[in-house]
């Protein structure tokens, strides 16, 4: 068994020459010294490189849409748009149903007419919406201008403080 291992190692690292000849003139066109280990390493690295390139091409290009299980970006965009639209339609439907129920109560006489108000009925159904309370650039500029005006008016009338009114 040790002879087989030793023999295999020797074959693995034995130098061989790859020669490419011109068939008509037998002139040597290309020559390369190789051993079995170099060929194995080059083929392994080449196959790994080919697999990586193929994976990146499929993962980061529209080619992935042809693989079963992946959906197109247009389909995802349309699904998101339709989900938002259906949510807004659902809230509008709830408001209309509340309004109709309120009118039906008035028509049946279950509710006084004076108490009936469309806004109050809709306010019961309204879900509080998120309001952006951050100041915009225009508001910030306006605040600065007001602060400057107040500062200038404060400098023109010195001596009028709350402590001076005693």
ABEGO torsion letter per residue (X at the ends): XAAAAAAAAAAAABBBBBBBBBAAAGBBABBBBBBAAAAAAAAAAAAAAAAAAAAAAAAABAAAAABBGBBBAAAAAAAAAAAAAAAAAAAAAAAAAAAAAAAAAAAAGABBAAABBAAAAAAAABBBBBBBABBBAAAAAAAAAAAAAAAAAAAABBGBBAAAAX
